[in-house]
Amino acid sequence: MTDVSSGTPGRRPLRAAVIDLDAVARNVETLAARVAPAKIVAVVKANAYGHGAVPVARAALAGGAALLGVADLDEAYELRAGGIHGPVVAWLHDPFADFRRAIGLRIELGVSSLAQLERVAAATLTSEAARVHLKIDTGLNRNGVPETEWAAVVARAAELERLEQITVAGVFSHLANTSREADASQLAAFERALAVASDAGLRPGIRHIASSEAALRDPHARYDAVRVGIGMYGLTPFGDGTTSADLGLTPAMTLVTRVAGTHRAQAGAGVSYGHLWRAEHPTTLALVPLGYADGIPRHATGGGAEVLLGGKRRPIVGRIAMDQFVVDVGDDDIREGDEVVVFGAPATGAPTADELAEASGTIGYEIVTRIGPRVARVHVGGPKATPWPDAEGYGDVDEEEE
Ligand SMILES: *Cc1c(COP(=O)(O)O)cnc(C)c1O
């Protein structure tokens, strides 16, 4: 368990996103058991959804992930620089990407067009063979080879394989998660693409299409591997009210701070910009030093968001500002310095990031990925267990030294 209340007050960072790496590893184990025999591609793009790419990648591998997935090459380089040598695939490329560097670092490349395949092939003239995952657009209409061009791309890929310039490590696609019917139509397109690839003589190492949502919902979408992001962080991929707890997953990030001050307000007092909220009776207001610059959506204003403070959930009131928001604590004895958990694991009594998202009209993904730079990332647990920083200082805060 993460004891976020221990440590020496005043030594702890004022604002911390505490990342429980054991929760990440357990979530990966839970997801792996759910989708077996399909493998897990742990998606650690966007700094592992704000959780810290290198430590999370390590925890995911410890939990049984077979492959790491990132969007772009810089993210893959960060993993390599952090000492992670296992398989990594990157799928969203700068048009001017230097594939030679990527291939030299054995980064597997998602390829979404014939032109991109040719640029990878050209890079292999002065490097070792590239491991590529050919992406078919099955109907998401973002990237991926359109079905009309697929035969030409797989023919060229087969030729490059014979020339030993590439290995087709995978064929993949991405679902729109729109409806079961729409997903079924995408899966049918995926089947057609796999048949064309097979006819061209390709034997892709892994076939993968599902992200967390389809991986959890649809056994037919699992193929050889599933790419899981949000589930691994212990948040729900579903928009239908299914919570992460329902899925047996534990939120890995706890956003915690301290009450910066308290203030007694009279009945009728207006609070924060625009006086959007007024005290109905005399009450105590606790000031929380987190605002939209730290990733608390301004849109959560008036949305019913709560925090855990003094053992109870209490409402955020008034306009959320850049640096701060206000919590109504009634007549309870809440003091400056008391711990405030904005979101965390539901078993601790805290609201979840998914609940803050709901109050803000967004999704948990956006909450955790947008935690701002003033918030220290503190990693606890994990393959190389690190205790909550105590009297010795902040330990690994904000530096993923290995
Ligand atoms: C981000 C991403 C994922 C992970 O999606 P989750 O919903 O977080 O599981 C999977 N595949 C691709 C291509 C992605 O970009």
The ligand as an ORCA input file, in Angstrom:
! r2SCAN-3c Opt
* xyz 0 1
  C      -3.139      4.924    -27.292
  C      -3.276      3.708    -28.117
  C      -3.639      2.476    -27.553
  C      -4.035      2.315    -26.101
  O      -5.395      2.630    -25.938
  P      -6.134      2.456    -24.516
  O      -7.534      2.809    -24.798
  O      -5.470      3.418    -23.597
  O      -5.930      1.037    -24.108
  C      -3.644      1.374    -28.379
  N      -3.333      1.470    -29.690
  C      -3.011      2.633    -30.281
  C      -2.691      2.669    -31.715
  C      -2.987      3.791    -29.524
  O      -2.665      4.949    -30.112
*
